[in-house]
Amino acid sequence: MGMGMTLGSHLTPISRSSIEQADVVFAALSDNLVEEWLKRMNPDMRSLQGYYAEGKSRMQTYREWLEVIMAEVRAGKRVCVVFYGHPGIFAWTPHMAIETARAEGFAAHMEAGVSSEDCLYADVGIDPGRFGCQHFEASQFMLYDRQLDNAGYVILWQVGLVGDTTLARLSPTGAAYRQVLVDRLQRDYPLDHEVIVYRCATLPIDAPRIDRVALRDLPAIEVTVADTIILPPAREMRPVPEVWARVKALDEEQIDRHATVT
């Protein structure tokens, strides 16, 4: 299940009930305060953070999570695993745990949560339906041939870890890696294009990070592993005349048909 992004305020009644009624609660969270809060709802709360280590592949960590989760499921326990935000977004273990449990005949369910993306739209004031919105994991976008539409919003996740091909870093990759990203983005944006650095608030007393900088300055600013980059549209949407003509003809056909029936 996803507990949302902000402590307490995003937890749904069904998610709280799942925590309270579970025999075992695993928490994939990076905040001791949040873990202590979960312990108040279920004393058998077990943190998964200890499986991380600098230089250790995150995929190895996630596989270890899967094994400890499934060990309790196979023992006949009711197991609840708590993740930040939405448990199905940038999270390998939840999908694999559900797939594995179901394949072995156990009931498994993913309960949605308020994600960082949801908070981003509200905090920054973006309507993804206005111009369209593309989402990419930053390293995947930079390292592969992905097609970008700069007439809409483009959101790059995990920018702090951009260029990490080892999956073993726990700290940001650094300015030189972000410069490679800027050089890639320069194909589609001028260097003075404004980008927004965003980080969701995880405590009610915190404010989100919303910093606006020129694209060229992205390598020089502080970026954490929790930060996201938003690129607003760089150009107007270009109409496709032949498609507009076809739709207009269909509209006129509908009007003529209605007039004939009347």
Rosetta blueprint (number, residue, H / E / L):
1 M L
2 G E
3 M L
4 G E
5 M L
6 T L
7 L L
8 G L
9 S L
10 H L
11 L L
12 T L
13 P H
14 I H
15 S H
16 R H
17 S H
18 S H
19 I H
20 E H
21 Q H
22 A L
23 D L
24 V E
25 V E
26 F E
27 A E
28 A E
29 L L
30 S L
31 D L
32 N H
33 L H
34 V H
35 E H
36 E H
37 W H
38 L H
39 K H
40 R H
41 M H
42 N L
43 P L
44 D L
45 M E
46 R E
47 S E
48 L L
49 Q H
50 G H
51 Y H
52 Y L
53 A L
54 E L
55 G L
56 K L
57 S L
58 R H
59 M H
60 Q H
61 T H
62 Y H
63 R H
64 E H
65 W H
66 L H
67 E H
68 V H
69 I H
70 M H
71 A H
72 E H
73 V H
74 R H
75 A L
76 G L
77 K L
78 R L
79 V E
80 C E
81 V E
82 V E
83 F E
84 Y L
85 G E
86 H L
87 P L
88 G L
89 I L
90 F L
91 A L
92 W H
93 T H
94 P H
95 H H
96 M H
97 A H
98 I H
99 E H
100 T H
101 A H
102 R H
103 A H
104 E L
105 G L
106 F L
107 A L
108 A L
109 H L
110 M L
111 E L
112 A L
113 G L
114 V L
115 S L
116 S H
117 E H
118 D H
119 C H
120 L H
121 Y H
122 A H
123 D H
124 V H
125 G L
126 I L
127 D L
128 P H
129 G H
130 R H
131 F H
132 G L
133 C E
134 Q E
135 H E
136 F E
137 E E
138 A H
139 S H
140 Q H
141 F H
142 M H
143 L H
144 Y L
145 D L
146 R L
147 Q L
148 L L
149 D L
150 N L
151 A L
152 G L
153 Y E
154 V E
155 I E
156 L E
157 W E
158 Q L
159 V H
160 G H
161 L H
162 V L
163 G L
164 D L
165 T L
166 T L
167 L L
168 A L
169 R L
170 L L
171 S L
172 P L
173 T L
174 G L
175 A H
176 A H
177 Y H
178 R H
179 Q H
180 V H
181 L H
182 V H
183 D H
184 R H
185 L H
186 Q L
187 R L
188 D L
189 Y L
190 P L
191 L L
192 D L
193 H L
194 E E
195 V E
196 I E
197 V E
198 Y E
199 R E
200 C L
201 A L
202 T L
203 L L
204 P L
205 I L
206 D L
207 A L
208 P L
209 R E
210 I E
211 D E
212 R E
213 V E
214 A E
215 L H
216 R H
217 D H
218 L H
219 P H
220 A H
221 I L
222 E L
223 V L
224 T L
225 V L
226 A L
227 D L
228 T E
229 I E
230 I E
231 L E
232 P L
233 P L
234 A L
235 R L
236 E L
237 M L
238 R L
239 P L
240 V L
241 P H
242 E H
243 V H
244 W H
245 A H
246 R H
247 V H
248 K H
249 A H
250 L H
251 D H
252 E H
253 E H
254 Q H
255 I H
256 D H
257 R H
258 H H
259 A H
260 T H
261 V H
262 T L
